[in-house]
Amino acid sequence: MHAKGNVYGVFSKSAGRSDDAADRALQLVLASLEDSKAEDIVSINIAGKSALGDYMVVVSGRSNRHVMAIADHLISDLKDEGLGNARVEGLEAGDWVLIDTGDIIIHVFRPEIREFYNIERMWAAPEIEDGTVH
């Protein structure tokens, strides 16, 4: 599978942050996404499944412009709450923006890009393969 854009590194979960801090940050992220009219919001608890963070949030925007607006609004809200060290990839194109806060990884997609990669299925149910539970 080939993805557009560059990946500059994988960042691990924030050291020293409590689960409560991750839960509060998740609530902030979800509120920001709702405020931006993000569509099909899916939140996945990945704690224990990955060292990348505690939660993954996957959302859709209606267009490139909407994807970029959702991401800009979320980045601004994170900064306002003192969580401004998030790493951002893909903001220029607006097809798929990844925002990594350390505890939460947010993917903002155009619908057809989200459908193509279908990453929430990969993370939400890793024990299910070919319709059978292992």
N, C-alpha and C positions, 0 to 999 in steps of 0.2 A: 504494500500500500504506500502511495506517495502522498505526502502532505505539502501544501504550499507554505512558504515561509520558512523561517529558521527557528530552531530551538536552541536557546543559549545555555541551557542547563536545567537540572532538576533540583528543586529546593526542598529541603526536608522541613518537617514540622518545627514550629517555633519551640526553642528550648525554654524550659522554665515557665511556660504558660499553663494555667490550670484548665481542666475540662470546662469549668464554669466560664472562664474567659472565652473559650472557643464557642460555647453555647450563646453567650451574649453577643459575640461577633457575628454568629450565624443569624441571630435575630435582626441585627443591624443590616446585614446583607439582604435578607429576605424583605425587610421593610423598604429598603432602597429599590430593590428590583420591582416590588409591587408599585411603588410610587412612579417608576419609569414605565409602567405598563408592559413589563416583560411578560412574555407568554410561556405557557407550559413549564412552569417552574418545578423542578425536581430537585429535592435535597436528599443526598445519600450519605449515611454515616459510614465512613471508611476507617474509623478508628479501629486498630487491630488488624485491618486488612492491608494497610499501607503505611509507610513511614512518611509519606508526603503530607499528611494532614489528618484532621479529624472528620472533615466534611467535604463533599464535593457537591457543588450546585450547578445544575445545567438548566439554561433558559434559552428562549428564542426571542429574536427581534424580527419585526416584519420585513425589514430591508437593511441594506448596509448602513444607511443613515441612522435607523433606529438602533441597530446593534451598537454603533459608535456612541450614540446618545446614552444608552443604558450603561455602557462601560464608563463613559465620562462622569455620569451622575454617581455611579457607585464609587469610583476612585475619589471623587470629591467628598462623598459622605464618609469614606474610610479615613481620609485625611482629617476631616472635621472631628472625628472621634479618636484621633491619635493613633490610627492604624495606617498611617500614610506610607509605610515602607513596602507596600505591595509591589510585586513584580508584574509587569504587563507585557503581553506579546500580542501582536496582530491588530493593534488599534488602527493602524494606517489603512488596512484593506477593508475592515468591517465585515468580513465573512465569518471569522471565528476569533473572538478575543478571549484570551486566557488571563485571568487575574489571580495571582497567588499571594495570599496574605500570610502564608506559613501554616496556619491552622485550617484555612478554608481555600479550596481551589474552585474558582468560578469560571465556567465556560459559557460565553454568550455567542450563540450561533444564529446565522440565517437558517430558516427551517430546512431548506434542501441540503445544506452542509451538515446540519445536525442529524438528519435522517441518514445521510451517507455514512457518517462515522459511528453513529449509534453508541456512543461511549457509556451512556447511563446503563444500558443493558449489560455491558461488560463488567461494570462495577457493582451494580445492584444485586446481581445474582450469579456470582462466579461459580457456585456449586452446581448450576444447572447447565448441562451441555446436551444438545440435540434432543431437548424435551424430556430428559430423564434426570432425576435427582440423584446425586452421588453422595 
